[in-house]
Amino acid sequence: MSIDRPDAHTLQFGCDACPEIVTFAAQDEGVDDSPNFVVSWQTAQADGWIAEKHVGYDWEYYCPACAKLAAKDRIPRHK
């Protein structure tokens, strides 16, 4: 998953299998500075994002559309 902070008050997660991006703004979480990674990721999970870990590789993150694909059909981005 790409994690990006386009500015000090925004956090973005990107899917490893498609160009889908979800954006979180600090004010959406009721804080004045940058959004909290854990709170933002929990919100994304509630919306259907998933994380997978394969032994020896980085974590992989998938948006709701890609998460619905069977594991064998997802295209892992192993680093």
PyMOL Python script that loads the backbone (N, CA, C, O; Angstrom):
from pymol import cmd

cmd.read_pdbstr("""\
ATOM      1  N   MET A   1       0.853  -1.159   0.000  1.00  0.00           N
ATOM      2  CA  MET A   1       0.000   0.000   0.000  1.00  0.00           C
ATOM      3  C   MET A   1       0.894   1.214   0.000  1.00  0.00           C
ATOM      4  O   MET A   1       1.888   1.285   0.722  1.00  0.00           O
ATOM      5  N   SER A   2       0.526   2.142  -0.804  1.00  0.00           N
ATOM      6  CA  SER A   2       1.234   3.404  -0.729  1.00  0.00           C
ATOM      7  C   SER A   2       0.591   4.234   0.375  1.00  0.00           C
ATOM      8  O   SER A   2      -0.632   4.307   0.495  1.00  0.00           O
ATOM      9  N   ILE A   3       1.426   4.840   1.155  1.00  0.00           N
ATOM     10  CA  ILE A   3       0.957   5.758   2.196  1.00  0.00           C
ATOM     11  C   ILE A   3       1.532   7.109   1.841  1.00  0.00           C
ATOM     12  O   ILE A   3       2.741   7.257   1.659  1.00  0.00           O
ATOM     13  N   ASP A   4       0.656   8.096   1.743  1.00  0.00           N
ATOM     14  CA  ASP A   4       1.107   9.417   1.323  1.00  0.00           C
ATOM     15  C   ASP A   4       0.530  10.463   2.261  1.00  0.00           C
ATOM     16  O   ASP A   4      -0.593  10.323   2.747  1.00  0.00           O
ATOM     17  N   ARG A   5       1.292  11.497   2.509  1.00  0.00           N
ATOM     18  CA  ARG A   5       0.828  12.664   3.265  1.00  0.00           C
ATOM     19  C   ARG A   5       1.009  13.877   2.360  1.00  0.00           C
ATOM     20  O   ARG A   5       2.040  14.547   2.410  1.00  0.00           O
ATOM     21  N   PRO A   6      -0.012  14.161   1.520  1.00  0.00           N
ATOM     22  CA  PRO A   6       0.102  15.281   0.590  1.00  0.00           C
ATOM     23  C   PRO A   6       0.322  16.623   1.287  1.00  0.00           C
ATOM     24  O   PRO A   6       0.917  17.539   0.720  1.00  0.00           O
ATOM     25  N   ASP A   7      -0.166  16.725   2.524  1.00  0.00           N
ATOM     26  CA  ASP A   7       0.089  17.910   3.345  1.00  0.00           C
ATOM     27  C   ASP A   7       0.034  17.476   4.806  1.00  0.00           C
ATOM     28  O   ASP A   7      -0.211  16.306   5.100  1.00  0.00           O
ATOM     29  N   ALA A   8       0.256  18.391   5.697  1.00  0.00           N
ATOM     30  CA  ALA A   8       0.352  18.056   7.121  1.00  0.00           C
ATOM     31  C   ALA A   8      -0.961  17.585   7.727  1.00  0.00           C
ATOM     32  O   ALA A   8      -0.966  17.008   8.814  1.00  0.00           O
ATOM     33  N   HIS A   9      -2.084  17.823   7.034  1.00  0.00           N
ATOM     34  CA  HIS A   9      -3.385  17.499   7.606  1.00  0.00           C
ATOM     35  C   HIS A   9      -4.104  16.377   6.866  1.00  0.00           C
ATOM     36  O   HIS A   9      -5.292  16.149   7.097  1.00  0.00           O
ATOM     37  N   THR A  10      -3.406  15.677   5.984  1.00  0.00           N
ATOM     38  CA  THR A  10      -4.041  14.661   5.145  1.00  0.00           C
ATOM     39  C   THR A  10      -3.202  13.384   5.105  1.00  0.00           C
ATOM     40  O   THR A  10      -1.973  13.433   5.053  1.00  0.00           O
ATOM     41  N   LEU A  11      -3.896  12.234   5.129  1.00  0.00           N
ATOM     42  CA  LEU A  11      -3.263  10.925   5.025  1.00  0.00           C
ATOM     43  C   LEU A  11      -4.001  10.144   3.947  1.00  0.00           C
ATOM     44  O   LEU A  11      -5.232  10.109   3.942  1.00  0.00           O
ATOM     45  N   GLN A  12      -3.260   9.512   3.028  1.00  0.00           N
ATOM     46  CA  GLN A  12      -3.879   8.727   1.961  1.00  0.00           C
ATOM     47  C   GLN A  12      -3.313   7.319   1.956  1.00  0.00           C
ATOM     48  O   GLN A  12      -2.112   7.119   2.135  1.00  0.00           O
ATOM     49  N   PHE A  13      -4.210   6.324   1.745  1.00  0.00           N
ATOM     50  CA  PHE A  13      -3.820   4.933   1.559  1.00  0.00           C
ATOM     51  C   PHE A  13      -4.141   4.554   0.127  1.00  0.00           C
ATOM     52  O   PHE A  13      -5.189   4.930  -0.397  1.00  0.00           O
ATOM     53  N   GLY A  14      -3.237   3.804  -0.514  1.00  0.00           N
ATOM     54  CA  GLY A  14      -3.473   3.332  -1.870  1.00  0.00           C
ATOM     55  C   GLY A  14      -3.472   1.814  -1.923  1.00  0.00           C
ATOM     56  O   GLY A  14      -2.690   1.158  -1.234  1.00  0.00           O
ATOM     57  N   CYS A  15      -4.359   1.259  -2.753  1.00  0.00           N
ATOM     58  CA  CYS A  15      -4.468  -0.187  -2.937  1.00  0.00           C
ATOM     59  C   CYS A  15      -3.238  -0.708  -3.679  1.00  0.00           C
ATOM     60  O   CYS A  15      -2.703  -0.030  -4.556  1.00  0.00           O
ATOM     61  N   ASP A  16      -2.790  -1.924  -3.320  1.00  0.00           N
ATOM     62  CA  ASP A  16      -1.638  -2.531  -3.987  1.00  0.00           C
ATOM     63  C   ASP A  16      -1.996  -3.175  -5.325  1.00  0.00           C
ATOM     64  O   ASP A  16      -1.100  -3.527  -6.092  1.00  0.00           O
ATOM     65  N   ALA A  17      -3.292  -3.336  -5.621  1.00  0.00           N
ATOM     66  CA  ALA A  17      -3.682  -4.024  -6.848  1.00  0.00           C
ATOM     67  C   ALA A  17      -4.344  -3.122  -7.879  1.00  0.00           C
ATOM     68  O   ALA A  17      -4.481  -3.512  -9.038  1.00  0.00           O
ATOM     69  N   CYS A  18      -4.754  -1.925  -7.479  1.00  0.00           N
ATOM     70  CA  CYS A  18      -5.418  -1.007  -8.407  1.00  0.00           C
ATOM     71  C   CYS A  18      -5.114   0.434  -7.976  1.00  0.00           C
ATOM     72  O   CYS A  18      -4.468   0.637  -6.948  1.00  0.00           O
ATOM     73  N   PRO A  19      -5.557   1.420  -8.725  1.00  0.00           N
ATOM     74  CA  PRO A  19      -5.230   2.804  -8.376  1.00  0.00           C
ATOM     75  C   PRO A  19      -6.137   3.436  -7.300  1.00  0.00           C
ATOM     76  O   PRO A  19      -6.060   4.643  -7.070  1.00  0.00           O
ATOM     77  N   GLU A  20      -6.977   2.649  -6.650  1.00  0.00           N
ATOM     78  CA  GLU A  20      -7.902   3.189  -5.635  1.00  0.00           C
ATOM     79  C   GLU A  20      -7.126   3.838  -4.485  1.00  0.00           C
ATOM     80  O   GLU A  20      -6.136   3.289  -4.000  1.00  0.00           O
ATOM     81  N   ILE A  21      -7.589   5.002  -4.062  1.00  0.00           N
ATOM     82  CA  ILE A  21      -6.979   5.740  -2.946  1.00  0.00           C
ATOM     83  C   ILE A  21      -8.087   6.178  -2.004  1.00  0.00           C
ATOM     84  O   ILE A  21      -9.153   6.602  -2.451  1.00  0.00           O
ATOM     85  N   VAL A  22      -7.844   6.078  -0.712  1.00  0.00           N
ATOM     86  CA  VAL A  22      -8.766   6.591   0.293  1.00  0.00           C
ATOM     87  C   VAL A  22      -8.018   7.686   1.058  1.00  0.00           C
ATOM     88  O   VAL A  22      -6.854   7.517   1.421  1.00  0.00           O
ATOM     89  N   THR A  23      -8.695   8.800   1.295  1.00  0.00           N
ATOM     90  CA  THR A  23      -8.077   9.970   1.918  1.00  0.00           C
ATOM     91  C   THR A  23      -8.729  10.268   3.263  1.00  0.00           C
ATOM     92  O   THR A  23      -9.951  10.218   3.396  1.00  0.00           O
ATOM     93  N   PHE A  24      -7.908  10.576   4.248  1.00  0.00           N
ATOM     94  CA  PHE A  24      -8.382  10.960   5.568  1.00  0.00           C
ATOM     95  C   PHE A  24      -7.817  12.332   5.898  1.00  0.00           C
ATOM     96  O   PHE A  24      -6.626  12.587   5.719  1.00  0.00           O
ATOM     97  N   ALA A  25      -8.675  13.199   6.375  1.00  0.00           N
ATOM     98  CA  ALA A  25      -8.263  14.542   6.773  1.00  0.00           C
ATOM     99  C   ALA A  25      -8.333  14.651   8.289  1.00  0.00           C
ATOM    100  O   ALA A  25      -9.206  14.053   8.918  1.00  0.00           O
ATOM    101  N   ALA A  26      -7.428  15.405   8.869  1.00  0.00           N
ATOM    102  CA  ALA A  26      -7.365  15.539  10.323  1.00  0.00           C
ATOM    103  C   ALA A  26      -8.687  16.028  10.888  1.00  0.00           C
ATOM    104  O   ALA A  26      -9.140  15.528  11.918  1.00  0.00           O
ATOM    105  N   GLN A  27      -9.315  17.000  10.231  1.00  0.00           N
ATOM    106  CA  GLN A  27     -10.556  17.543  10.769  1.00  0.00           C
ATOM    107  C   GLN A  27     -11.678  16.499  10.789  1.00  0.00           C
ATOM    108  O   GLN A  27     -12.613  16.619  11.580  1.00  0.00           O
ATOM    109  N   ASP A  28     -11.593  15.470   9.923  1.00  0.00           N
ATOM    110  CA  ASP A  28     -12.588  14.397   9.934  1.00  0.00           C
ATOM    111  C   ASP A  28     -12.492  13.562  11.208  1.00  0.00           C
ATOM    112  O   ASP A  28     -13.469  12.944  11.631  1.00  0.00           O
ATOM    113  N   GLU A  29     -11.320  13.548  11.807  1.00  0.00           N
ATOM    114  CA  GLU A  29     -11.101  12.795  13.042  1.00  0.00           C
ATOM    115  C   GLU A  29     -11.229  13.693  14.277  1.00  0.00           C
ATOM    116  O   GLU A  29     -11.044  13.232  15.403  1.00  0.00           O
ATOM    117  N   GLY A  30     -11.540  14.950  14.068  1.00  0.00           N
ATOM    118  CA  GLY A  30     -11.710  15.872  15.180  1.00  0.00           C
ATOM    119  C   GLY A  30     -10.413  16.336  15.809  1.00  0.00           C
ATOM    120  O   GLY A  30     -10.387  16.728  16.976  1.00  0.00           O
ATOM    121  N   VAL A  31      -9.322  16.293  15.031  1.00  0.00           N
ATOM    122  CA  VAL A  31      -8.037  16.777  15.526  1.00  0.00           C
ATOM    123  C   VAL A  31      -7.550  17.906  14.631  1.00  0.00           C
ATOM    124  O   VAL A  31      -7.992  18.042  13.490  1.00  0.00           O
ATOM    125  N   ASP A  32      -6.639  18.714  15.156  1.00  0.00           N
ATOM    126  CA  ASP A  32      -6.161  19.875  14.418  1.00  0.00           C
ATOM    127  C   ASP A  32      -4.903  19.599  13.592  1.00  0.00           C
ATOM    128  O   ASP A  32      -4.602  20.333  12.651  1.00  0.00           O
ATOM    129  N   ASP A  33      -4.172  18.544  13.945  1.00  0.00           N
ATOM    130  CA  ASP A  33      -2.923  18.275  13.223  1.00  0.00           C
ATOM    131  C   ASP A  33      -3.127  17.130  12.236  1.00  0.00           C
ATOM    132  O   ASP A  33      -4.179  17.061  11.600  1.00  0.00           O
ATOM    133  N   SER A  34      -2.175  16.249  12.091  1.00  0.00           N
ATOM    134  CA  SER A  34      -2.294  15.183  11.104  1.00  0.00           C
ATOM    135  C   SER A  34      -3.184  14.051  11.620  1.00  0.00           C
ATOM    136  O   SER A  34      -3.259  13.820  12.827  1.00  0.00           O
ATOM    137  N   PRO A  35      -3.861  13.342  10.701  1.00  0.00           N
ATOM    138  CA  PRO A  35      -4.700  12.233  11.127  1.00  0.00           C
ATOM    139  C   PRO A  35      -3.868  11.093  11.693  1.00  0.00           C
ATOM    140  O   PRO A  35      -2.724  10.891  11.287  1.00  0.00           O
ATOM    141  N   ASN A  36      -4.432  10.362  12.613  1.00  0.00           N
ATOM    142  CA  ASN A  36      -3.774   9.235  13.257  1.00  0.00           C
ATOM    143  C   ASN A  36      -3.811   8.028  12.321  1.00  0.00           C
ATOM    144  O   ASN A  36      -4.879   7.666  11.826  1.00  0.00           O
ATOM    145  N   PHE A  37      -2.658   7.402  12.072  1.00  0.00           N
ATOM    146  CA  PHE A  37      -2.593   6.256  11.169  1.00  0.00           C
ATOM    147  C   PHE A  37      -3.520   5.137  11.622  1.00  0.00           C
ATOM    148  O   PHE A  37      -4.276   4.598  10.813  1.00  0.00           O
ATOM    149  N   VAL A  38      -3.474   4.780  12.901  1.00  0.00           N
ATOM    150  CA  VAL A  38      -4.257   3.647  13.405  1.00  0.00           C
ATOM    151  C   VAL A  38      -5.750   3.923  13.253  1.00  0.00           C
ATOM    152  O   VAL A  38      -6.489   3.060  12.779  1.00  0.00           O
ATOM    153  N   VAL A  39      -6.198   5.101  13.643  1.00  0.00           N
ATOM    154  CA  VAL A  39      -7.620   5.443  13.526  1.00  0.00           C
ATOM    155  C   VAL A  39      -8.036   5.439  12.060  1.00  0.00           C
ATOM    156  O   VAL A  39      -9.108   4.936  11.722  1.00  0.00           O
ATOM    157  N   SER A  40      -7.201   5.995  11.191  1.00  0.00           N
ATOM    158  CA  SER A  40      -7.510   6.035   9.762  1.00  0.00           C
ATOM    159  C   SER A  40      -7.578   4.626   9.185  1.00  0.00           C
ATOM    160  O   SER A  40      -8.495   4.322   8.423  1.00  0.00           O
ATOM    161  N   TRP A  41      -6.629   3.763   9.532  1.00  0.00           N
ATOM    162  CA  TRP A  41      -6.637   2.403   9.004  1.00  0.00           C
ATOM    163  C   TRP A  41      -7.841   1.621   9.524  1.00  0.00           C
ATOM    164  O   TRP A  41      -8.432   0.841   8.777  1.00  0.00           O
ATOM    165  N   GLN A  42      -8.212   1.813  10.783  1.00  0.00           N
ATOM    166  CA  GLN A  42      -9.394   1.139  11.322  1.00  0.00           C
ATOM    167  C   GLN A  42     -10.654   1.582  10.577  1.00  0.00           C
ATOM    168  O   GLN A  42     -11.545   0.771  10.324  1.00  0.00           O
ATOM    169  N   THR A  43     -10.728   2.852  10.231  1.00  0.00           N
ATOM    170  CA  THR A  43     -11.862   3.360   9.461  1.00  0.00           C
ATOM    171  C   THR A  43     -11.873   2.728   8.074  1.00  0.00           C
ATOM    172  O   THR A  43     -12.927   2.324   7.584  1.00  0.00           O
ATOM    173  N   ALA A  44     -10.703   2.640   7.439  1.00  0.00           N
ATOM    174  CA  ALA A  44     -10.611   2.010   6.122  1.00  0.00           C
ATOM    175  C   ALA A  44     -11.034   0.545   6.195  1.00  0.00           C
ATOM    176  O   ALA A  44     -11.744   0.065   5.311  1.00  0.00           O
ATOM    177  N   GLN A  45     -10.609  -0.172   7.236  1.00  0.00           N
ATOM    178  CA  GLN A  45     -11.010  -1.568   7.399  1.00  0.00           C
ATOM    179  C   GLN A  45     -12.520  -1.699   7.552  1.00  0.00           C
ATOM    180  O   GLN A  45     -13.127  -2.616   6.999  1.00  0.00           O
ATOM    181  N   ALA A  46     -13.116  -0.795   8.292  1.00  0.00           N
ATOM    182  CA  ALA A  46     -14.572  -0.818   8.461  1.00  0.00           C
ATOM    183  C   ALA A  46     -15.281  -0.614   7.123  1.00  0.00           C
ATOM    184  O   ALA A  46     -16.414  -1.058   6.935  1.00  0.00           O
ATOM    185  N   ASP A  47     -14.602   0.061   6.199  1.00  0.00           N
ATOM    186  CA  ASP A  47     -15.158   0.293   4.864  1.00  0.00           C
ATOM    187  C   ASP A  47     -14.822  -0.826   3.887  1.00  0.00           C
ATOM    188  O   ASP A  47     -15.206  -0.755   2.720  1.00  0.00           O
ATOM    189  N   GLY A  48     -14.100  -1.876   4.347  1.00  0.00           N
ATOM    190  CA  GLY A  48     -13.830  -3.030   3.511  1.00  0.00           C
ATOM    191  C   GLY A  48     -12.403  -3.222   3.050  1.00  0.00           C
ATOM    192  O   GLY A  48     -12.121  -4.186   2.339  1.00  0.00           O
ATOM    193  N   TRP A  49     -11.483  -2.335   3.431  1.00  0.00           N
ATOM    194  CA  TRP A  49     -10.072  -2.518   3.075  1.00  0.00           C
ATOM    195  C   TRP A  49      -9.521  -3.676   3.905  1.00  0.00           C
ATOM    196  O   TRP A  49      -9.928  -3.879   5.049  1.00  0.00           O
ATOM    197  N   ILE A  50      -8.583  -4.438   3.315  1.00  0.00           N
ATOM    198  CA  ILE A  50      -7.972  -5.553   4.036  1.00  0.00           C
ATOM    199  C   ILE A  50      -6.452  -5.474   3.943  1.00  0.00           C
ATOM    200  O   ILE A  50      -5.898  -4.799   3.075  1.00  0.00           O
ATOM    201  N   ALA A  51      -5.795  -6.180   4.857  1.00  0.00           N
ATOM    202  CA  ALA A  51      -4.337  -6.284   4.854  1.00  0.00           C
ATOM    203  C   ALA A  51      -3.980  -7.758   4.886  1.00  0.00           C
ATOM    204  O   ALA A  51      -4.625  -8.550   5.574  1.00  0.00           O
ATOM    205  N   GLU A  52      -2.945  -8.121   4.135  1.00  0.00           N
ATOM    206  CA  GLU A  52      -2.450  -9.496   4.124  1.00  0.00           C
ATOM    207  C   GLU A  52      -0.943  -9.481   4.318  1.00  0.00           C
ATOM    208  O   GLU A  52      -0.250  -8.577   3.852  1.00  0.00           O
ATOM    209  N   LYS A  53      -0.453 -10.487   5.007  1.00  0.00           N
ATOM    210  CA  LYS A  53       0.981 -10.624   5.223  1.00  0.00           C
ATOM    211  C   LYS A  53       1.402 -12.010   4.772  1.00  0.00           C
ATOM    212  O   LYS A  53       0.852 -13.011   5.232  1.00  0.00           O
ATOM    213  N   HIS A  54       2.367 -12.071   3.882  1.00  0.00           N
ATOM    214  CA  HIS A  54       2.918 -13.334   3.425  1.00  0.00           C
ATOM    215  C   HIS A  54       4.338 -13.434   3.978  1.00  0.00           C
ATOM    216  O   HIS A  54       5.094 -12.464   3.932  1.00  0.00           O
ATOM    217  N   VAL A  55       4.692 -14.581   4.490  1.00  0.00           N
ATOM    218  CA  VAL A  55       5.994 -14.780   5.119  1.00  0.00           C
ATOM    219  C   VAL A  55       7.108 -14.340   4.166  1.00  0.00           C
ATOM    220  O   VAL A  55       7.164 -14.763   3.011  1.00  0.00           O
ATOM    221  N   GLY A  56       7.980 -13.492   4.674  1.00  0.00           N
ATOM    222  CA  GLY A  56       9.123 -13.038   3.898  1.00  0.00           C
ATOM    223  C   GLY A  56       8.842 -11.820   3.025  1.00  0.00           C
ATOM    224  O   GLY A  56       9.745 -11.344   2.337  1.00  0.00           O
ATOM    225  N   TYR A  57       7.611 -11.304   3.033  1.00  0.00           N
ATOM    226  CA  TYR A  57       7.244 -10.160   2.205  1.00  0.00           C
ATOM    227  C   TYR A  57       6.592  -9.073   3.053  1.00  0.00           C
ATOM    228  O   TYR A  57       6.183  -9.304   4.191  1.00  0.00           O
ATOM    229  N   ASP A  58       6.507  -7.887   2.468  1.00  0.00           N
ATOM    230  CA  ASP A  58       5.841  -6.775   3.137  1.00  0.00           C
ATOM    231  C   ASP A  58       4.341  -7.025   3.225  1.00  0.00           C
ATOM    232  O   ASP A  58       3.795  -7.898   2.551  1.00  0.00           O
ATOM    233  N   TRP A  59       3.697  -6.237   4.068  1.00  0.00           N
ATOM    234  CA  TRP A  59       2.237  -6.257   4.131  1.00  0.00           C
ATOM    235  C   TRP A  59       1.686  -5.783   2.790  1.00  0.00           C
ATOM    236  O   TRP A  59       2.289  -4.944   2.122  1.00  0.00           O
ATOM    237  N   GLU A  60       0.538  -6.328   2.407  1.00  0.00           N
ATOM    238  CA  GLU A  60      -0.157  -5.898   1.196  1.00  0.00           C
ATOM    239  C   GLU A  60      -1.550  -5.433   1.599  1.00  0.00           C
ATOM    240  O   GLU A  60      -2.189  -6.026   2.468  1.00  0.00           O
ATOM    241  N   TYR A  61      -2.005  -4.376   0.962  1.00  0.00           N
ATOM    242  CA  TYR A  61      -3.286  -3.768   1.307  1.00  0.00           C
ATOM    243  C   TYR A  61      -4.164  -3.692   0.071  1.00  0.00           C
ATOM    244  O   TYR A  61      -3.698  -3.366  -1.021  1.00  0.00           O
ATOM    245  N   TYR A  62      -5.456  -4.000   0.261  1.00  0.00           N
ATOM    246  CA  TYR A  62      -6.388  -4.030  -0.860  1.00  0.00           C
ATOM    247  C   TYR A  62      -7.658  -3.252  -0.534  1.00  0.00           C
ATOM    248  O   TYR A  62      -8.192  -3.330   0.573  1.00  0.00           O
ATOM    249  N   CYS A  63      -8.129  -2.496  -1.534  1.00  0.00           N
ATOM    250  CA  CYS A  63      -9.376  -1.745  -1.409  1.00  0.00           C
ATOM    251  C   CYS A  63     -10.545  -2.732  -1.372  1.00  0.00           C
ATOM    252  O   CYS A  63     -10.342  -3.919  -1.626  1.00  0.00           O
ATOM    253  N   PRO A  64     -11.761  -2.273  -1.063  1.00  0.00           N
ATOM    254  CA  PRO A  64     -12.898  -3.189  -0.993  1.00  0.00           C
ATOM    255  C   PRO A  64     -13.135  -3.985  -2.275  1.00  0.00           C
ATOM    256  O   PRO A  64     -13.463  -5.169  -2.204  1.00  0.00           O
ATOM    257  N   ALA A  65     -12.978  -3.365  -3.441  1.00  0.00           N
ATOM    258  CA  ALA A  65     -13.205  -4.078  -4.703  1.00  0.00           C
ATOM    259  C   ALA A  65     -12.178  -5.190  -4.890  1.00  0.00           C
ATOM    260  O   ALA A  65     -12.543  -6.307  -5.255  1.00  0.00           O
ATOM    261  N   CYS A  66     -10.917  -4.906  -4.648  1.00  0.00           N
ATOM    262  CA  CYS A  66      -9.867  -5.909  -4.813  1.00  0.00           C
ATOM    263  C   CYS A  66      -9.906  -6.942  -3.685  1.00  0.00           C
ATOM    264  O   CYS A  66      -9.517  -8.091  -3.890  1.00  0.00           O
ATOM    265  N   ALA A  67     -10.366  -6.551  -2.513  1.00  0.00           N
ATOM    266  CA  ALA A  67     -10.463  -7.479  -1.382  1.00  0.00           C
ATOM    267  C   ALA A  67     -11.472  -8.575  -1.675  1.00  0.00           C
ATOM    268  O   ALA A  67     -11.349  -9.680  -1.146  1.00  0.00           O
ATOM    269  N   LYS A  68     -12.469  -8.294  -2.508  1.00  0.00           N
ATOM    270  CA  LYS A  68     -13.501  -9.276  -2.835  1.00  0.00           C
ATOM    271  C   LYS A  68     -13.000 -10.349  -3.796  1.00  0.00           C
ATOM    272  O   LYS A  68     -13.621 -11.404  -3.923  1.00  0.00           O
ATOM    273  N   LEU A  69     -11.880 -10.088  -4.473  1.00  0.00           N
ATOM    274  CA  LEU A  69     -11.302 -11.098  -5.356  1.00  0.00           C
ATOM    275  C   LEU A  69     -10.751 -12.246  -4.519  1.00  0.00           C
ATOM    276  O   LEU A  69     -10.293 -12.035  -3.396  1.00  0.00           O
ATOM    277  N   ALA A  70     -10.792 -13.428  -5.049  1.00  0.00           N
ATOM    278  CA  ALA A  70     -10.185 -14.569  -4.352  1.00  0.00           C
ATOM    279  C   ALA A  70      -8.696 -14.300  -4.200  1.00  0.00           C
ATOM    280  O   ALA A  70      -8.093 -13.653  -5.056  1.00  0.00           O
ATOM    281  N   ALA A  71      -8.104 -14.783  -3.134  1.00  0.00           N
ATOM    282  CA  ALA A  71      -6.678 -14.531  -2.878  1.00  0.00           C
ATOM    283  C   ALA A  71      -5.825 -14.938  -4.066  1.00  0.00           C
ATOM    284  O   ALA A  71      -4.833 -14.273  -4.364  1.00  0.00           O
ATOM    285  N   LYS A  72      -6.188 -16.013  -4.752  1.00  0.00           N
ATOM    286  CA  LYS A  72      -5.392 -16.459  -5.904  1.00  0.00           C
ATOM    287  C   LYS A  72      -5.497 -15.510  -7.083  1.00  0.00           C
ATOM    288  O   LYS A  72      -4.640 -15.534  -7.967  1.00  0.00           O
ATOM    289  N   ASP A  73      -6.544 -14.662  -7.120  1.00  0.00           N
ATOM    290  CA  ASP A  73      -6.746 -13.736  -8.237  1.00  0.00           C
ATOM    291  C   ASP A  73      -6.137 -12.356  -7.982  1.00  0.00           C
ATOM    292  O   ASP A  73      -5.982 -11.557  -8.905  1.00  0.00           O
ATOM    293  N   ARG A  74      -5.795 -12.085  -6.725  1.00  0.00           N
ATOM    294  CA  ARG A  74      -5.185 -10.792  -6.426  1.00  0.00           C
ATOM    295  C   ARG A  74      -3.748 -10.808  -6.917  1.00  0.00           C
ATOM    296  O   ARG A  74      -3.103 -11.856  -6.929  1.00  0.00           O
ATOM    297  N   ILE A  75      -3.260  -9.677  -7.311  1.00  0.00           N
ATOM    298  CA  ILE A  75      -1.894  -9.585  -7.807  1.00  0.00           C
ATOM    299  C   ILE A  75      -1.034  -8.972  -6.715  1.00  0.00           C
ATOM    300  O   ILE A  75      -1.022  -7.751  -6.564  1.00  0.00           O
ATOM    301  N   PRO A  76      -0.313  -9.787  -5.948  1.00  0.00           N
ATOM    302  CA  PRO A  76       0.505  -9.231  -4.875  1.00  0.00           C
ATOM    303  C   PRO A  76       1.669  -8.409  -5.423  1.00  0.00           C
ATOM    304  O   PRO A  76       2.212  -8.690  -6.491  1.00  0.00           O
ATOM    305  N   ARG A  77       2.021  -7.412  -4.676  1.00  0.00           N
ATOM    306  CA  ARG A  77       3.096  -6.505  -5.048  1.00  0.00           C
ATOM    307  C   ARG A  77       4.321  -6.789  -4.197  1.00  0.00           C
ATOM    308  O   ARG A  77       4.951  -5.850  -3.710  1.00  0.00           O
ATOM    309  N   HIS A  78       4.676  -8.031  -4.005  1.00  0.00           N
ATOM    310  CA  HIS A  78       5.781  -8.414  -3.123  1.00  0.00           C
ATOM    311  C   HIS A  78       7.012  -7.559  -3.380  1.00  0.00           C
ATOM    312  O   HIS A  78       7.441  -7.391  -4.522  1.00  0.00           O
ATOM    313  N   LYS A  79       7.572  -7.024  -2.306  1.00  0.00           N
ATOM    314  CA  LYS A  79       8.798  -6.212  -2.398  1.00  0.00           C
ATOM    315  C   LYS A  79       9.948  -6.977  -1.853  1.00  0.00           C
ATOM    316  O   LYS A  79      11.072  -6.475  -1.838  1.00  0.00           O
TER     317      LYS A  79
END
""", "prot")
cmd.dss("prot")
cmd.show_as("cartoon", "prot")
cmd.util.cbc("prot")
cmd.orient("prot")
